[in-house]
Amino acid sequence: MNDYSITILTFIAIQAIVACGLNVIVGYAGQISLGHAAFFGIGAYASALLTTKGGLTFWTALPLVILLTGAIGLVLGMPSLRLREDFLAVTTIGINFIVESVFLYVPFFGGALGLGGIPSITLLGTRLRGPNFLYLCLVFLAAVLFISRRFTRSWGGLACFALREEETAASSMGVSPIRFKLLAFVLGTAMAGLGGALYAHLMRFISATDFGFTLSVSMMSMVVLGGIGTLWGPVLGALILGVLPEVFRPLIDYRMLLNAAILLLMIRFQPAGLLGEGSLLRRLFRRPGRDSAHE
Amino acid sequence: MQLFFEQLLNGVAMGAIYSLITLGLALVYGVMRILHVAHAAVYTAGAYVGLYVFTMTGSLLLAVPAAMAACALLGTAIERLIYTPLLKYPPFVPLIGSIAVFLALEEIFRLVGGPYILSFPAEFPFPGITVRGVVISPAIISIYAVSAAVLLLLWFVVTKTELGLAMRATSQDREIAGAMGINSSFTISMTFVLGSAVAAVAGILVGIYFNQVYPTMGAVPAYKCLALIVVGGLGSLPGAVLASLLLGVGETLLIGYANIPLPRDSLAFIAMIAVLLWRPQGLLGNR
């Protein structure tokens, strides 16, 4: 593999990590978030600032970054998650716009010039680059997938499923809606923070426009395309949406249109996504008699 | 003082334009409970069709109805082809569908109309007024006159006509309204016709006021006006107008007089979050 495809794959792995985080919020807890890029950005800026101005290494900064992003998720989620669904969608869009403009206009965050000079990651004395950086991202992706899977089997995850399906019934059974929605929100935003930290040290230069609302929409597209609430859906979605622009490079002028059209067709005809319940792929590859008990 | 009044007039004009766009969103949210992000693409389409017909014929009197008709068609097409089939899913499904339609249409505008800013060289057949040194341009006068007329017309349709009654009934409870003999799918389509035609008017007004028509002119209104319907109280029409006027004036005066470090467009969202914390049902909403 050449450097170019390794870079593309590294981006895809990072986006998959962030999309998995979004999937916890949207897929598992059923809470719409259209501001996920804001938390991706918070992670990136936190790691960049801690390593450049704070003098920490990537490894010592990382736990702080994840905690910080999760904490900001907690603070922003607390008032937002009490709102009705539609309010939440608009509020998260608002959070994205506000966070982006804070990065862009506050001199501490580098303003319009962005933040540069972010050190690369070193492990056991060697600088990670190229394929090694990709392996690191894949290890983190595996960890995120493992945590997601553990979450779906945990009490918190089951509570989230119950709330997603029928909030009134679940809360009458003693499942606190706000508590478990917040749990999912914090977990999801912390994953975005991890992705952000990796992104900052891969790019070594970040600016506010990297974390705009458009990115939140493409994160959402990845989750929708792959399958909302499935374990591997976000990874598949990130892979497809990451590879497609490369395949259709000759059609670069139509790229955005193509992305929008894919999202539209998917949501219109296959809202469960490629790997979701009752999707074409599932029906095609189902072993006879196995999944039928669910339907 | 002169400058202050001119700023105020500009602010109210911006607010009036916001309210024309936001009303469509509030109407749609009322009958369908969908956040119609693609409404801003309908508004952009209005500006483009208006400009096209204006360049062809040189007449605003032809351009406005043509744009209204085209947008009414586009709006109902979005409703029929995308929203109605998605109503049975959780609300974020049609919302994502709406965002996808918005992005796709924006790209189509760019591919068809070109990525550059087109000018809208319309002249109004009457002069501006100067009151005690405060200059009121013909564009501002037309924005005031047209918005007032449209708001009155909408108020009349919604409160005094049978269609308005059907719209209010459908927004209260679609199924019961259906059981009472209201053709709710027709009512919803008519709501889109109405909202989209008003958006076309807003698109043309903005195009002339700023002398600019460009593919992404809907990007800011798309989300800002969502914040406005939330501030106003989801589905509340007077609330939508009030929130729009407050934002138009607030934005213009704050930018002119206070040295705030944040960009104009994030104000709407900060105001929205503040209002939601203080009054979660919105300014004029009821639970």
Interface residues (C-beta under 8 A of the other chain):
Chain A: V26 G30 I32 L34 P79 R82 L83 E85 D86 F87 A89 V90 T91 I93 G94 I95 F97 I98 S101 V102 L104 Y105 V106 F213 V217 M220 S221 V224 D253 Y254 M256 L257 N259 A260 A261 L263 L264 I267 R268 P271
Chain B: Y29 R33 L35 L81 I82 P85 L86 Y89 P90 P91 F92 V93 L95 I96 G97 I99 A100 V101 L103 A104 E106 E107 I108 L111 Y223 L226 A227 V230 L234 P261 L262 P263 D265 S266 A268 F269 I270 M272 I273 L276 L277 P280
